[in-house]
Amino acid sequence: MAAHSSPSRRRFLLGGLGLGVAGVGALVLGWGVLPPRQRLHGSAPLPLQDGAVALNGWLAIGTDGTVTLAMPRSEMGQGVHTALPMLVAEELDVPLASVKLIQAPNDKIFGNVAMLKDSLPFHPDDQGRLKALAQWTVAKAARELGVIVTGGSSSVKDGWGPMREAGASARAMLVGAAAALWQVPAAQCRTQDGEVLHPDGRRASYASLAQRAAVIDPGTPVLKLPKDFKLIGQPAPRRDTPSKVNGSARFGIDARPPGMLYAALHLPPRLGDSLSAFDAAPILAMPGVKKVLDLTPQLAQRSISCAAVVADTWWRAKQAAAALPTQWKAGPQANLSSADVYAEFARLLDTEAGYAYHASGEVESKAVQGMRQVSAEYRAPFLAHAAMEPVNCTAQVKNGKVMLWASTQAPGIAVGVAAKVAGVDAKDVSIEVLLLGGGFGRRLEVDMVAQAVAIALQCDGAPVQLVWTREQDTKHDMYRPAALARFAARLDEHGRIASWDNKSVSGSITHQYLQRNFGLPGAGPDKTTAEGEFDMPYEIANQRIAHVIADSAVPVGYWRSVGHSHNAFFKESFIDELAHAAGQDGIAFRRAMLVRHPRHLAVLDAAVARAGSPPPGHAHGVALHQSFGSIVAQVAQVSVENGEIRVQRVVCAIDCGIAVNPNIIAQQMESAVLFGLSAALGGEITFKEGRVEQGNFHDYPVLRMGQTPEVETIIIASAEHPEGVGEPGTPPIAPAVANAVFSLTGKRLRSLPLRLA
């Protein structure tokens, strides 16, 4: 098993996160000695109607037996509005169809603990005390912060405990109420399909018991054992599918409060330009135009410099905004080019040692000096999110109150920025979170919320819907960082990896995100930059994995699978290079380094066995990668037709712990593969003279229906805690395809997107 970072290195890293050993000690002496904040009872009653009775902070029972569940996570196509209710329905013993959802209030019990806990930069194999203490401390801090956010493939992982406890606690209360009514021991009663039953034939519905149950002490919730699950593990259909098929589903862009106006932006032509002047007169004379606004003074660091036009229809607002005569002051990035970015990356790799996230043994020991060395350099471009629903937000500022209608992954952060822009308390901001037409991390940002509120402040109490154009979304995104990575490995006389040295460079998402959204300075290491490199499972005695943070002039943000999205390509491609250099099959080469990782071996073997042999004229490429707690292996079947790479079939095996809903897991693997394949074959944002060169799907392509491969998903049976599903299917696809291309053509493609010419 691979060794891990030294304690001193980890203490430094935790110190950079505000969790150094001294800090941990202080917390333990203070609030740290107290039990973690409970997540069962909220600080305020649930917003209920029609006589429903709340049994805890998560759920209530209605007079018709309907279960109302407070939903703290955003539905953006990943199926959480089905998977999370399954957890409650399982423990409460009710049909899934009887669970209806309401938006969770802004309460700390709904904060995402798992996402923050997973941000710690520990190796998955590490079982040490420092890791346990750091995770406990961060989880406790996350409970205190209570940040409601959807991301990091954490929704089911985070809800697994509190949602099941909410259901089990309510079940115990209902059983206690029936037992008291019948004057029998509670142990004699059981529950089934929304009723409490007694062996003598008596039965009572949850609805009839709810009022009595509300005053029953449930004691410590007793959760079901996996062997008793009836719903968890079954392929239940998605609950949001019918409304999306019949058109009744409401996304952010569908908000229609009475009297709504529409707004469009005029954004800078180049990166970093600031608005210096504009001529509003000709625009105000256009049909339907109400206002022309300079938003720059109001937004400060919360948005790029811009102007806005408000009109009675969005088309009129868009046309007027595009016609607005403006003057811009050039920013420091006016001449930025993609070549400049990579040149700076190369300089940093030449001159900086970087921060070592993981080290074991000695990569330059005398024992390996004389061995054969293999070196390679890989790179990945900036990427846009390209969600199908355009960036939008609807806001109303009236009588000192703010109302938001938004498709957001971060409602708590959205409320905070709205309050600051409007100059009101956060308690005076309300938000309705609607469905997201794709998130992928773009809707973790709240720039569109700040812009919409700044516009609404000047619209005399009318609600205003702001919508970006597709071109604006592509040219002014917070991009997946570009990256450059260098590898040097030595092979012993048996063709095994004796040493592995990997150093990469990119901008830091976390540094920028904290500055943009919280006004906090970015400092210290950032796990997202090196994830997928430092935490690999391969058993290599001598390793050093380091990263250099480049101060990025380009705005960067979280993108589906974050650092894993490119680091998996780097790492799994180089593993394949080494296998070829050693004269070995890539699968056998990997298997030999997974002796003490049986779960990884099982996943790899399952994918390879299902894939079989490629047909004539095709080749298979393999990649294995762990991210967000889940292990994924993919085998891509590839051909080259008229100089173009075509992917016909992808076999994807995943071990994600307990599979709550196999149907959704398969859907997410298909989605993640296609998302990653779009990036692998065509995704690239480039800069020339400070401008983004791409603008719409004609030059920033996503996979078309005719290009999509068949995706087969194998879910490995497991009794482990559920792990992430939404993102882990994306990282392995690019290296699997690249490795297949090499097998087919002998060309090693080390840059994304993958192009033969």
DATARA-V231874 format. One record per backbone hydrogen bond with DSSP energy under -1.0 kcal/mol. NH is the residue of the N-H (numbers start at 1). CO is the residue of the C=O. E is the energy in kcal/mol with one decimal. If there is no record, write none. Layout:
# DATARA-V231874
nh = [NH/NH]
co = [CO/CO]
e = [E/E]
This chain:
# DATARA-V231874
nh = [10/11/12/13/14/15/16/17/18/19/24/25/26/27/28/29/30/32/33/34/48/52/53/55/56/57/60/61/62/65/67/68/69/70/71/82/83/84/86/88/89/90/91/92/93/94/98/99/100/102/104/107/110/111/112/113/117/118/119/120/122/126/132/133/134/135/136/137/138/139/140/141/142/143/144/145/146/150/154/158/159/160/163/165/166/167/168/169/170/171/172/173/174/175/176/177/178/179/180/181/182/183/184/188/189/190/192/194/196/197/198/201/204/206/209/210/213/214/215/216/228/229/233/234/236/244/245/246/249/252/254/255/260/261/262/263/264/266/271/273/274/276/277/279/284/285/286/289/290/291/293/295/299/300/302/307/308/309/310/311/312/317/318/319/320/321/322/323/327/329/334/336/338/341/342/343/344/345/346/347/348/349/350/351/352/355/357/358/360/365/368/371/372/374/376/378/379/380/383/389/393/394/395/396/398/401/402/403/404/405/406/409/412/414/415/416/417/418/419/420/421/422/423/424/428/429/430/432/434/435/436/438/442/444/445/450/451/452/453/454/455/456/457/458/459/462/464/465/466/467/468/473/474/475/476/479/480/483/484/485/486/487/488/489/490/491/492/495/498/499/500/501/502/503/504/505/506/512/513/514/515/516/517/518/520/529/530/531/533/534/539/540/543/544/545/546/547/548/550/557/562/564/565/567/568/570/571/572/573/574/575/576/577/578/579/580/581/582/583/584/589/590/591/592/593/594/597/601/602/603/604/605/606/607/608/609/610/611/612/618/619/621/623/625/627/630/631/632/633/634/635/636/637/638/639/641/644/646/648/649/650/651/652/653/654/655/658/660/665/666/667/668/669/670/671/672/673/674/675/676/677/678/679/680/681/682/685/688/690/691/693/699/700/707/708/710/712/714/716/723/724/730/733/736/737/738/739/740/741/742/743/744/745/746/752/754]
co = [6/7/8/9/10/11/12/13/15/14/20/21/22/23/24/25/26/27/30/31/46/49/61/59/59/40/68/53/66/62/98/60/100/58/102/79/79/80/82/84/85/86/87/88/89/89/95/96/67/69/71/105/107/108/147/111/113/114/116/117/120/123/128/129/130/131/132/133/134/135/136/137/138/139/140/141/142/409/151/154/155/156/159/161/162/163/164/165/166/167/168/169/170/171/172/173/174/175/176/177/178/179/179/185/186/197/195/93/204/190/202/198/196/194/205/206/209/210/212/213/225/226/660/231/234/240/241/242/243/435/251/252/257/463/311/465/309/307/690/270/329/327/327/325/280/281/283/286/310/310/308/306/295/296/299/266/293/264/291/262/288/313/314/315/316/317/318/319/277/274/331/333/687/337/338/339/340/341/342/343/344/345/346/347/348/547/545/545/543/362/365/368/491/489/487/485/750/483/480/437/466/405/464/403/401/398/428/396/430/394/432/443/148/410/411/412/413/414/415/416/417/418/419/419/425/426/402/404/406/250/75/436/439/441/442/446/447/448/449/450/451/452/453/455/456/459/395/261/393/263/391/469/470/471/472/555/383/380/505/378/503/376/501/374/499/372/496/492/490/490/542/488/544/486/546/484/548/508/509/510/511/512/513/514/514/526/527/527/530/530/593/538/360/500/358/502/355/504/506/479/559/561/562/563/564/566/567/568/569/570/571/572/573/574/575/576/577/578/580/579/585/586/587/588/590/591/594/597/598/599/600/601/602/603/604/605/606/607/608/615/638/636/634/632/630/627/655/625/653/623/651/621/649/619/646/644/641/639/637/637/710/635/712/633/714/631/720/658/661/662/663/664/665/666/667/668/669/670/671/672/673/674/675/676/677/678/382/691/336/688/686/696/696/704/705/648/650/652/654/656/628/727/730/732/733/734/735/736/737/738/739/740/741/742/379/680]
e = [-2.1/-2.7/-1.9/-2.2/-3.1/-2.1/-1.8/-1.0/-1.6/-3.9/-3.1/-2.5/-2.1/-2.4/-2.6/-2.1/-1.3/-4.0/-1.4/-1.4/-1.3/-1.4/-2.9/-2.0/-1.2/-2.7/-1.8/-2.6/-3.0/-1.7/-2.5/-2.5/-2.9/-3.0/-3.4/-1.6/-2.7/-1.8/-1.3/-1.2/-3.0/-2.3/-1.6/-2.5/-1.1/-1.8/-1.6/-1.7/-3.1/-2.3/-2.1/-2.1/-1.8/-1.7/-2.9/-1.0/-2.4/-2.3/-1.2/-1.2/-1.6/-1.7/-1.8/-2.9/-2.7/-2.8/-2.3/-2.4/-2.7/-2.6/-2.1/-2.6/-2.8/-1.8/-1.6/-2.5/-2.9/-2.8/-1.1/-3.1/-2.4/-1.8/-1.8/-2.6/-2.2/-2.0/-2.9/-2.7/-2.0/-2.2/-2.2/-2.0/-2.4/-2.5/-2.5/-2.1/-2.1/-2.7/-2.2/-2.1/-2.6/-1.2/-2.0/-1.6/-1.7/-2.2/-2.3/-2.8/-2.8/-3.5/-2.4/-2.4/-2.1/-2.4/-1.0/-1.3/-3.0/-1.7/-1.2/-2.0/-2.5/-1.5/-2.8/-2.2/-2.0/-1.4/-2.0/-2.7/-1.9/-1.5/-1.8/-1.5/-1.2/-2.9/-2.5/-2.9/-2.0/-2.8/-3.3/-1.6/-2.3/-2.7/-1.5/-1.9/-2.6/-1.0/-1.7/-1.5/-3.6/-1.5/-3.2/-1.9/-1.9/-1.6/-3.1/-1.9/-2.6/-2.6/-2.6/-2.7/-1.1/-2.0/-3.2/-2.7/-2.3/-2.6/-2.2/-1.2/-2.8/-3.4/-1.6/-2.0/-2.2/-1.6/-2.2/-2.1/-2.3/-2.2/-2.5/-2.1/-2.4/-2.3/-1.8/-1.7/-2.9/-3.1/-1.7/-1.4/-2.2/-1.3/-1.3/-1.5/-1.0/-3.1/-1.9/-2.9/-2.0/-2.5/-1.2/-2.6/-1.8/-2.4/-2.4/-2.1/-2.6/-1.7/-2.6/-2.7/-2.3/-2.7/-2.2/-2.8/-1.2/-2.5/-2.4/-1.7/-2.4/-2.2/-2.2/-1.8/-2.4/-2.4/-1.3/-2.0/-1.9/-1.8/-2.8/-2.5/-2.1/-2.2/-2.3/-1.4/-2.0/-1.6/-1.1/-2.1/-2.3/-2.2/-2.4/-2.3/-2.0/-2.7/-2.2/-1.7/-1.9/-2.0/-2.8/-2.7/-3.0/-1.7/-2.8/-2.2/-2.1/-2.5/-1.7/-2.1/-2.8/-2.2/-2.0/-3.0/-3.1/-2.7/-2.3/-2.7/-1.6/-2.4/-2.7/-2.1/-3.1/-1.2/-2.0/-2.2/-2.8/-2.3/-1.6/-2.3/-1.6/-1.5/-3.2/-2.5/-1.6/-3.0/-2.6/-1.8/-1.9/-1.8/-1.1/-1.5/-2.1/-1.9/-2.2/-1.4/-2.5/-1.9/-2.6/-2.8/-1.7/-2.7/-2.6/-2.1/-4.6/-1.5/-1.4/-2.5/-2.0/-2.2/-2.8/-2.7/-1.6/-2.1/-2.1/-1.5/-2.0/-2.5/-2.2/-2.3/-2.6/-2.2/-1.3/-3.1/-2.6/-1.6/-2.6/-2.0/-1.5/-1.7/-1.8/-2.1/-2.4/-1.9/-2.6/-2.9/-2.0/-2.1/-2.3/-2.5/-2.1/-2.0/-1.5/-1.8/-2.1/-1.8/-1.8/-2.9/-2.4/-2.2/-2.1/-2.8/-2.3/-2.6/-2.3/-2.5/-3.2/-2.8/-2.6/-2.8/-1.8/-3.0/-2.1/-1.1/-3.0/-2.5/-3.5/-2.8/-2.7/-2.3/-2.4/-1.0/-2.0/-2.3/-2.0/-2.7/-2.2/-2.2/-2.8/-2.8/-2.3/-2.2/-2.5/-2.6/-2.5/-2.1/-1.5/-2.5/-2.3/-1.8/-2.1/-2.3/-3.1/-1.7/-2.6/-1.4/-1.6/-1.6/-1.1/-2.4/-2.7/-2.9/-2.8/-2.5/-2.5/-2.4/-1.0/-2.1/-2.4/-2.6/-2.8/-1.6/-2.5/-2.1/-1.9/-2.0/-3.0/-2.6/-1.7/-3.5]
